[in-house]
Amino acid sequence: MRLRLIKGDIAKCRANAIVTSANDALCGNDQPLCWRFTNQRNVDGAVRKVAGPGLRDACLSLPEIKPVIHENEEPRDISRWAETAKKRGLSRTLRCAPGRAVATRAYGLDADWCVHAVAPDSEFGYEGHYQGNIGIRGEDVRARSVPPIARLHATYLNAFKVCSTKDARTVALPALGAGVKAWRPRIAAATALGALSEFDYSSNFDDLAVVLGSDAAWVQFSRAFEAV
C-alpha cells in the first residue's frame, strides 16, 4: 500500500475515489454570500468545475437532513461567519452534517466516485480553544455538541469509510478543513494522521494520495507524515 503526498490540483487526479471538502448543503460555491466563497478558489470549486453540472445536480438531489440537535449531533455549522448564508438560498438545506461524508458519481472527474466530506468550521476549534460555555452566542448548542476538533477527526475517518464502502482501492484526499473552513494546516495534518491510525487503510486501500494545493499545507503535512 502506498501513502504519499502530492503538491497539485486534486481535481486533475486519477483515482477510484476523489474526496472533496464540501459544505453541509453540498451546494459548492453556488451560494457565495460569505467572503470565504467569493473568489471561487477552493478545493470543492475546483472539483466541481472539472466534474461538470452532473455532480451539482447529484448533490442537490440528495435528501434533506432535518436539523435535530442532540448530544452527539450538530447538524449545521454554527460559526458567526456562516450564520447569514445558512438561512438563504441553496445553503438553507442540510444534506450532509459536519463530520460526515457522502458519495456521488464522479461525472467529469477521472474517478468512479466523488466523496463529499464536510469538515466543521474552525472558529470554535482553533488550537483547542473550544469552551462549550452556556450563555454566549450559540454556546448552549456547543455545550451539547461534540467539540470541533473531534468532528474534524470524524470527517477524515468517515471519508475513509465511505471510500471503503465503494470499494475504492485508490483514493485522492485533500487537506480537509485547511481551506475555506480555516483550520491551521498543522492541525489538519495531525488530525488526518490520527484518523489514519484508527482506520485500517493499508488493508482497505492500495494507494492513498494526499493532494495539497498550498505551500503551507505541504510543509505541515510533510513534517507530520515523515514519521509514517
C-alpha positions as CSV (number, residue, x, y, z in Angstrom):
1,M,0.0,0.0,0.0
2,R,1.3,3.4,-0.9
3,L,0.7,6.5,1.3
4,R,2.1,9.6,-0.4
5,L,1.9,13.4,-0.5
6,I,1.4,15.3,-3.8
7,K,1.6,19.0,-4.5
8,G,-1.0,19.9,-7.1
9,D,-4.7,20.1,-8.1
10,I,-6.8,17.2,-6.8
11,A,-9.4,17.8,-9.5
12,K,-6.9,16.6,-12.0
13,C,-6.0,13.4,-10.2
14,R,-6.9,9.9,-11.3
15,A,-8.3,7.6,-8.6
16,N,-11.2,5.3,-7.8
17,A,-12.4,8.0,-5.4
18,I,-11.6,11.7,-5.2
19,V,-12.5,13.3,-1.8
20,T,-13.6,16.9,-1.8
21,S,-14.0,19.3,1.1
22,A,-17.7,20.2,0.9
23,N,-20.1,22.4,2.8
24,D,-23.1,20.9,4.6
25,A,-25.6,22.0,2.0
26,L,-23.4,20.3,-0.8
27,C,-24.0,23.4,-2.9
28,G,-20.4,24.3,-3.6
29,N,-19.9,28.0,-4.4
30,D,-23.4,28.4,-5.7
31,Q,-24.3,30.5,-2.6
32,P,-21.3,32.9,-2.3
33,L,-22.7,35.1,0.5
34,C,-19.7,34.8,2.7
35,W,-16.3,36.4,1.9
36,R,-14.7,32.9,2.0
37,F,-16.5,31.8,-1.1
38,T,-16.4,35.0,-3.2
39,N,-13.2,34.3,-5.1
40,Q,-14.5,30.8,-6.0
41,R,-11.0,29.4,-5.4
42,N,-11.2,26.3,-3.2
43,V,-11.0,22.5,-3.4
44,D,-14.7,22.0,-3.9
45,G,-14.9,24.7,-6.5
46,A,-12.0,23.1,-8.5
47,V,-13.6,19.7,-8.2
48,R,-17.0,20.8,-9.4
49,K,-15.6,22.8,-12.3
50,V,-13.9,19.7,-13.7
51,A,-16.8,17.3,-12.8
52,G,-19.4,19.4,-14.5
53,P,-23.1,20.1,-13.8
54,G,-23.9,16.4,-13.3
55,L,-22.1,16.5,-9.9
56,R,-24.0,19.6,-8.8
57,D,-27.3,18.0,-9.8
58,A,-26.4,14.8,-8.0
59,C,-25.6,16.7,-4.8
60,L,-28.7,18.8,-4.8
61,S,-30.9,15.7,-5.4
62,L,-29.7,14.1,-2.1
63,P,-32.4,14.1,0.6
64,E,-32.6,16.9,3.2
65,I,-31.5,16.1,6.8
66,K,-33.7,17.7,9.4
67,P,-31.9,20.0,11.8
68,V,-32.4,17.9,15.0
69,I,-29.7,18.7,17.6
70,H,-29.0,16.2,20.4
71,E,-26.0,15.2,22.5
72,N,-23.9,13.6,19.7
73,E,-25.1,15.5,16.7
74,E,-24.6,19.1,15.4
75,P,-26.2,19.2,12.0
76,R,-25.1,22.7,10.9
77,D,-22.0,24.8,11.1
78,I,-22.8,27.4,13.7
79,S,-19.9,29.8,13.2
80,R,-20.7,33.5,13.1
81,W,-19.4,34.0,9.6
82,A,-21.8,31.3,8.2
83,E,-25.0,32.4,10.1
84,T,-26.3,34.6,7.3
85,A,-25.5,32.1,4.5
86,K,-27.2,29.2,6.3
87,K,-30.5,31.0,6.2
88,R,-30.6,31.8,2.5
89,G,-30.8,30.1,-0.9
90,L,-29.3,26.7,-1.6
91,S,-27.4,26.9,1.7
92,R,-30.7,26.6,3.7
93,T,-30.8,22.8,3.0
94,L,-28.7,20.5,5.1
95,R,-27.6,17.4,3.1
96,C,-24.5,16.2,5.0
97,A,-23.8,17.0,8.6
98,P,-20.3,18.3,9.6
99,G,-18.1,15.3,10.5
100,R,-19.9,13.1,7.9
101,A,-19.3,12.2,4.3
102,V,-21.4,11.0,1.4
103,A,-20.6,9.7,-2.1
104,T,-21.9,10.5,-5.6
105,R,-20.7,9.5,-9.0
106,A,-17.7,11.5,-10.2
107,Y,-19.0,12.6,-13.6
108,G,-16.3,14.6,-15.4
109,L,-13.6,13.7,-12.8
110,D,-11.1,10.9,-13.7
111,A,-12.6,8.8,-10.9
112,D,-15.6,6.5,-10.2
113,W,-16.7,8.3,-7.1
114,C,-16.6,11.7,-5.6
115,V,-16.8,11.6,-1.8
116,H,-18.1,14.9,-0.2
117,A,-16.6,15.3,3.3
118,V,-17.9,18.1,5.5
119,A,-15.4,19.5,7.9
120,P,-16.6,21.7,10.8
121,D,-15.7,25.3,10.8
122,S,-12.6,26.2,12.8
123,E,-13.9,29.2,14.6
124,F,-14.6,27.2,17.8
125,G,-12.0,24.6,17.5
126,Y,-8.8,26.7,16.8
127,E,-5.9,25.2,18.7
128,G,-8.1,23.7,21.4
129,H,-9.9,26.9,22.4
130,Y,-13.3,25.1,22.3
131,Q,-15.0,26.1,25.6
132,G,-18.7,24.9,25.3
133,N,-19.8,27.5,27.9
134,I,-23.6,28.2,28.0
135,G,-24.9,31.8,27.6
136,I,-22.7,33.2,24.9
137,R,-24.0,33.4,21.3
138,G,-24.8,29.8,20.5
139,E,-22.8,28.3,23.4
140,D,-25.9,26.4,24.6
141,V,-25.7,24.4,21.4
142,R,-22.0,23.9,21.6
143,A,-22.2,22.7,25.2
144,R,-24.4,19.8,24.0
145,S,-22.2,19.1,20.9
146,V,-19.1,17.2,20.1
147,P,-16.0,19.6,20.1
148,P,-15.0,20.7,16.6
149,I,-11.6,19.0,16.7
150,A,-13.4,15.7,17.3
151,R,-15.7,16.5,14.4
152,L,-12.7,17.2,12.2
153,H,-11.3,13.8,13.1
154,A,-14.7,12.2,12.3
155,T,-14.6,14.0,8.9
156,Y,-11.4,12.3,7.9
157,L,-12.5,8.9,9.3
158,N,-15.9,9.0,7.7
159,A,-14.3,10.0,4.3
160,F,-12.1,6.8,4.5
161,K,-15.1,4.7,5.5
162,V,-17.2,5.9,2.6
163,C,-14.4,5.3,0.1
164,S,-14.1,1.8,1.5
165,T,-17.8,1.1,1.2
166,K,-17.4,2.0,-2.5
167,D,-14.5,-0.5,-2.9
168,A,-12.2,2.4,-3.9
169,R,-8.7,0.9,-3.8
170,T,-7.1,4.2,-4.9
171,V,-8.0,7.5,-3.2
172,A,-7.1,11.1,-3.6
173,L,-7.6,13.2,-0.5
174,P,-7.2,16.9,0.1
175,A,-6.3,18.6,3.4
176,L,-9.8,18.6,4.8
177,G,-10.7,21.7,6.8
178,A,-7.5,23.5,5.9
179,G,-9.1,25.7,3.2
180,V,-12.4,27.5,3.5
181,K,-13.0,26.1,6.9
182,A,-9.7,27.7,8.0
183,W,-8.2,25.0,10.2
184,R,-4.5,25.5,10.5
185,P,-2.6,23.1,8.3
186,R,-0.6,21.5,11.1
187,I,-3.9,20.7,13.0
188,A,-5.4,19.2,9.8
189,A,-2.3,17.1,9.3
190,A,-2.2,15.8,12.8
191,T,-5.9,15.1,12.6
192,A,-5.5,13.2,9.3
193,L,-2.8,11.0,10.8
194,G,-4.9,10.3,13.8
195,A,-7.8,9.2,11.6
196,L,-5.4,7.1,9.5
197,S,-4.1,5.3,12.6
198,E,-7.7,4.5,13.6
199,F,-8.7,3.3,10.2
200,D,-7.1,0.2,8.7
201,Y,-6.1,2.0,5.5
202,S,-3.4,-0.5,4.5
203,S,-6.0,-3.2,4.2
204,N,-8.6,-1.1,2.5
205,F,-6.6,0.9,0.0
206,D,-3.8,0.2,-2.4
207,D,-2.9,3.9,-2.9
208,L,-3.8,6.9,-0.8
209,A,-2.6,10.2,-2.2
210,V,-2.9,13.3,0.0
211,V,-3.1,16.1,-2.5
212,L,-2.1,19.6,-1.2
213,G,-2.6,22.8,-3.0
214,S,-0.8,25.3,-0.8
215,D,2.8,25.7,0.3
216,A,1.6,25.9,4.0
217,A,-0.3,22.6,3.8
218,W,2.7,21.0,2.0
219,V,5.1,22.0,4.7
220,Q,2.9,20.9,7.6
221,F,1.8,17.6,6.1
222,S,5.3,16.8,5.1
223,R,6.5,17.3,8.6
224,A,3.7,15.2,10.1
225,F,4.0,12.4,7.6
226,E,7.8,12.0,7.9
227,A,7.3,9.6,10.8
228,V,4.7,7.4,9.0
